[in-house]
Amino acid sequence: MDGSFSTAFDTPAETQKTAVSPQFSRTVDRFLAEDLTEDLRAAGRATTGLKSPAWACEAWRRKLLDRGWLAPSWPKAHGGAGWTTAERLYFEQRCAENDAPLIMSSGIRTIGPLLMQEGTPEQKACYLPAILSGEHEWCQGFSEAGAGSDLPALSMKADPQGDHFLLNGTKLWTSFAEYATHMYMLARSEAGSVGRDGLVFLLVDMSLPGIEVRPIRCIDGSEEICEVHFDKVKVPAGASVGKAGDGWRIARVLMKIARSNNTTTGTLRQAWRAAARYVKAAPGEPALKQRLDLLDAEITGFEALEARLSKPCDHLNDAARSSMMKLRASELHQAITEVGLDAAPHDEKALAKYFFTRAATIYSGTSEIHRNSLARTIGCP
Ligand SMILES: Cc1cc2nc3c(=O)[nH]c(=O)nc-3n(C[C@H](O)[C@H](O)[C@H](O)COP(=O)(O)OP(=O)(O)OC[C@H]3O[C@@H](n4cnc5c(N)ncnc54)[C@H](O)[C@@H]3O)c2cc1C
């Protein structure tokens, strides 16, 4: 390895180009050249977390929606692009290479696919179009104080009262709750129940009376995570996905979707490009260039892993597959921002990116929990 990094980024894109038709790649490339304006690219480059500034997200989201590409892996019947994994990866890669804004929509990535699998026809008709149009933004209300890794210890109450559930309690570490119009939540619907029994999975309108959101300031300067209080909040009985008591099963389905979807190859590629800019501006640092080249190779490996795991595996269940993806992506993300910070230790954005990714091995299940889960899959005690 000679430490050069100027051409390393071309390699995976070339590999992927063989997996999609020339017509598909031409269409994507033309769209990006015409619609990804310089101000949007600048916003993409400046992003420190999983989401670009609100104005850039909205502008980019609208362009993707108009083109029918906002939800790449949703089926066409629900307004998605219906792309293959190779097409989606190609698109993500080209967006990253062109510094597209990151829009990280929880609705598109998690609750939408869950409702397609588990929702009633009424829920699908109500929520899926509103997720695509951007009318509804979703947050996830699982964790509580004392119920993170040990999620079944949660105590949020959802007392069934005829035509509604009465919510009382507090959710903690809820990302983007301040901006969300809706929260999907796990709560206890059976008084006296413990653990995984007696839970309900609810779709909660955040404008209901009795909900208070308090943002928490994080070490990277962001206020994306919040504490959310529920005081005698009435949620209609029809807002339950599955039956009361079925909440744990539904949450498990969602976690498999969410974990494998959290850090995408596009996010990793974008973070790598940011680190490469810092390294380029720090001359005489061959060790940093070598680390960058290694990470480039590892991202290519991650893309291959993602492509492989998107196909059926004989001996790996869905949970193991999503744990592998989550572990690998979050640890790679951290390693990338470490290189960025080592190259630019006094740069505020490099520091913010570094701090932000410290949380990547905590949210959506910590690395320790995923390793435990994988160990069980291969028969360890
Ligand atoms: C930035 C950020 C965003 C988040 N967003 C959301 C959100 O939108 N919605 C939501 O519901 N939650 C969210 N969370 C919460 C997140 O899911 C929890 O923080 C996570 O599950 C860990 O739970 P905990 O913080 O209670 O830590 P704990 O569960 O108390 O764990 C503390 C430490 O002990 C280790 N540990 C615990 N149990 C075991 C075990 N059995 N074996 C080995 N080690 C173990 C853990 O790995 C960890 O290192 C977010 C967290 C962060 C940091």
The ligand as a MOL file (V3000), in Angstrom:
LIG
                    3D

  0  0  0     0  0            999 V3000
M  V30 BEGIN CTAB
M  V30 COUNTS 53 58 0 0 0
M  V30 BEGIN ATOM
M  V30 1 C -27.7200 8.9120 20.6330 0
M  V30 2 C -28.7300 7.9350 21.1370 0
M  V30 3 C -29.9690 7.8810 20.5260 0
M  V30 4 C -30.9500 7.0140 21.0110 0
M  V30 5 N -32.1940 7.0140 20.4070 0
M  V30 6 C -33.1580 6.2210 20.9160 0
M  V30 7 C -34.4860 6.2870 20.3690 0
M  V30 8 O -34.7640 7.0340 19.4170 0
M  V30 9 N -35.4510 5.5120 20.9250 0
M  V30 10 C -35.1870 4.6650 21.9760 0
M  V30 11 O -36.0950 3.9820 22.4050 0
M  V30 12 N -33.9340 4.5930 22.5130 0
M  V30 13 C -32.9330 5.3500 22.0180 0
M  V30 14 N -31.6720 5.3080 22.5700 0
M  V30 15 C -31.4330 4.4670 23.7490 0
M  V30 16 C -30.5990 3.2260 23.4650 0
M  V30 17 O -31.3660 2.2660 22.7850 0
M  V30 18 C -30.0730 2.7090 24.8110 0
M  V30 19 O -29.1760 3.6920 25.3060 0
M  V30 20 C -29.3550 1.3720 24.6660 0
M  V30 21 O -30.2660 0.3510 24.3920 0
M  V30 22 C -28.5570 1.0180 25.9410 0
M  V30 23 O -29.3810 1.0990 27.0590 0
M  V30 24 P -28.9330 1.9180 28.3550 0
M  V30 25 O -28.5090 3.2830 27.9060 0
M  V30 26 O -30.0280 1.8280 29.3350 0
M  V30 27 O -27.6220 1.2050 28.8770 0
M  V30 28 P -27.5710 -0.1470 29.7270 0
M  V30 29 O -28.5370 -1.1250 29.1630 0
M  V30 30 O -27.6960 0.2120 31.1690 0
M  V30 31 O -26.1040 -0.6510 29.4330 0
M  V30 32 C -24.9420 -0.0810 30.0540 0
M  V30 33 C -23.7270 -0.8800 29.5940 0
M  V30 34 O -23.8430 -2.2410 30.0370 0
M  V30 35 C -23.7420 -3.1460 28.9430 0
M  V30 36 N -24.6440 -4.2680 29.1300 0
M  V30 37 C -25.9410 -4.2360 29.5230 0
M  V30 38 N -26.4650 -5.4750 29.5660 0
M  V30 39 C -25.4780 -6.3200 29.1720 0
M  V30 40 C -25.3910 -7.7430 28.9900 0
M  V30 41 N -26.4410 -8.5420 29.1920 0
M  V30 42 N -24.2120 -8.2650 28.5670 0
M  V30 43 C -23.1330 -7.4610 28.3170 0
M  V30 44 N -23.1470 -6.1080 28.4980 0
M  V30 45 C -24.3080 -5.5550 28.8960 0
M  V30 46 C -24.1510 -2.3370 27.7370 0
M  V30 47 O -23.5900 -2.8650 26.5320 0
M  V30 48 C -23.5910 -0.9550 28.0730 0
M  V30 49 O -22.2210 -0.9030 27.7250 0
M  V30 50 C -30.6680 6.1530 22.1010 0
M  V30 51 C -29.3940 6.1970 22.6980 0
M  V30 52 C -28.4400 7.0740 22.2320 0
M  V30 53 C -27.0920 7.1120 22.9150 0
M  V30 END ATOM
M  V30 BEGIN BOND
M  V30 1 1 1 2
M  V30 2 1 2 3
M  V30 3 2 2 52
M  V30 4 2 3 4
M  V30 5 1 4 5
M  V30 6 1 4 50
M  V30 7 2 5 6
M  V30 8 1 6 7
M  V30 9 1 6 13
M  V30 10 2 7 8
M  V30 11 1 7 9
M  V30 12 1 9 10
M  V30 13 2 10 11
M  V30 14 1 10 12
M  V30 15 2 12 13
M  V30 16 1 13 14
M  V30 17 1 14 15
M  V30 18 1 14 50
M  V30 19 1 15 16
M  V30 20 1 16 17
M  V30 21 1 16 18
M  V30 22 1 18 19
M  V30 23 1 18 20
M  V30 24 1 20 21
M  V30 25 1 20 22
M  V30 26 1 22 23
M  V30 27 1 23 24
M  V30 28 2 24 25
M  V30 29 1 24 26
M  V30 30 1 24 27
M  V30 31 1 27 28
M  V30 32 2 28 29
M  V30 33 1 28 30
M  V30 34 1 28 31
M  V30 35 1 31 32
M  V30 36 1 32 33
M  V30 37 1 33 34
M  V30 38 1 33 48
M  V30 39 1 34 35
M  V30 40 1 35 36
M  V30 41 1 35 46
M  V30 42 1 36 37
M  V30 43 1 36 45
M  V30 44 2 37 38
M  V30 45 1 38 39
M  V30 46 1 39 40
M  V30 47 2 39 45
M  V30 48 1 40 41
M  V30 49 2 40 42
M  V30 50 1 42 43
M  V30 51 2 43 44
M  V30 52 1 44 45
M  V30 53 1 46 47
M  V30 54 1 46 48
M  V30 55 1 48 49
M  V30 56 2 50 51
M  V30 57 1 51 52
M  V30 58 1 52 53
M  V30 END BOND
M  V30 END CTAB
M  END
